[in-house]
Amino acid sequence: MIKNILIISSNYTGHGHKSITESLSEKFDIVPDVKIHVVDGFSLGGSTLLRVGKMYGPITRNSEHLWKVIWDITSVKVPFVNHLIEMKIKNNFLDLLEKVKPDLILTVHPNFNGSVLNILEKNDIHIPFVTLIADLISISPFWADNRASYVISPTKEAKEKCIEFGVAPEKIKVIGFPVRERFYQQSPKQLDQYSPNKPLNCLLMSGGEGVGHMGKMAKTLIDTFNFNITIVAGRNEKLQEHLNKTLVKKYGSEKVKIYGFTRNIQDLIASSDIAFIRSSPNVMMEAVSCNTPIVITGALPGQEAGNPMFAEKYHLAITCESMNDLVPTINELLDNNVAMLKEIKKSQQAFVDPQIPENIVNFILNIPGEDLQPAGVEVSLNSINYES
């Protein structure tokens, strides 16, 4: 059985990679004799690569067009980008292997699949390597490397993309999207009927970086429907300050509550009747796990492009493509005693599976040795001996 695991994640490219890592760590931690070591892959490249990782927030917050250009260019330059990252992280990664001595490597960030596999291959190091895809449907080719022992896919749609990118179907295991345990433990609000005299509680979020037109949206929801509004501005401190000066001043702290980055987000989601969010896969699946109906208000170009379609396909959410559509969208949700809201909640209950993190961990821990390398083969890195 696998007992010593190196997880390569990311601390600064959104919060989804950290959340996925945490959801798995919760399950690894209760397994006797299993140890995990989590590293930010960007930190392996020193200050230069770490700065690149930290640029994700400002770029996606301030220039979606620039992010799309970066996505499009890098998606057709996969070997080149992998080589660059390989060169930056090689020495620190090899030092980390000597320190941690993992008998399995798990990546949850696309930039550290091909690059790490290059290093392992060129140094004749045979360590089981598993990729866990952290997107739902519009996956980057960086996720798909046929040299991996296995690729864990959250959806059958992502599996099909992996096959299209050249991964052997038998290497791809569709297990689901892991969500932290505290999101499954919430008691969702019940929806019986809507009355303007009993306003709904609405949560407005826009990912960990706090982008989007949340102020304008909140004003419309209050003025038109008298909704109570909670806004999570994430790491965007300027946005939080602006919303406090405008919305709270105008409507009062009972009608509007503003939060920055918060660690009790599960409570805010579960206590809301509707969550207005961008289509971050992590936030979407957390809201689904809390059984809170979703209105999707945007998608980051590239990895989130297909998520609104995915959510509507499984009746997990409804999409509002522009501010002009906001009032008609809400009217649709409220019609016939909130019939659509109830239907979304019902579909979410059928879709969600609290066992996904545990199933992923069990799969990883029980990967048979014969699937990974010939029995009895010993390989070495300096003074380290690895056995199958």
Sequence and secondary structure as in RCSB ss.txt:
>XXXX:A:sequence
MIKNILIISSNYTGHGHKSITESLSEKFDIVPDVKIHVVDGFSLGGSTLLRVGKMYGPITRNSEHLWKVIWDITS
VKVPFVNHLIEMKIKNNFLDLLEKVKPDLILTVHPNFNGSVLNILEKNDIHIPFVTLIADLISISPFWADNRASY
VISPTKEAKEKCIEFGVAPEKIKVIGFPVRERFYQQSPKQLDQYSPNKPLNCLLMSGGEGVGHMGKMAKTLIDTF
NFNITIVAGRNEKLQEHLNKTLVKKYGSEKVKIYGFTRNIQDLIASSDIAFIRSSPNVMMEAVSCNTPIVITGAL
PGQEAGNPMFAEKYHLAITCESMNDLVPTINELLDNNVAMLKEIKKSQQAFVDPQIPENIVNFILNIPGEDLQPA
GVEVSLNSINYES
>XXXX:A:secstr
   EEEEEE SSS SHHHHHHHHHHHHHTTSTT EEEEEEGGGGGHHHHHHHHHTHHHHHHH HHHHHHHHHHHH
T HHHHHHHHHHHHHHHHHHHHHHH  SEEEE SGGGTHHHHHHHHHTT    EEEE  SSSS  GGG  TTSSE
EEESSHHHHHHHHHTT  GGGEEE      HHHHT         BTTB  EEEEE TTTT S HHHHHHHHHHHH
  EEEEE TT HHHHHHHIIIIIHHH TTTEEEESS S HHHHHHT SEEEE   HHHHHHHHHTT  EEE    
TTTTTTHHHHHHHTTSEEE  SGGGHHHHHHHHHHHHHHHHHHHHHHHHHH  TTHHHHHHHHHHT  GGGTS T
T EEEETTEEEE 
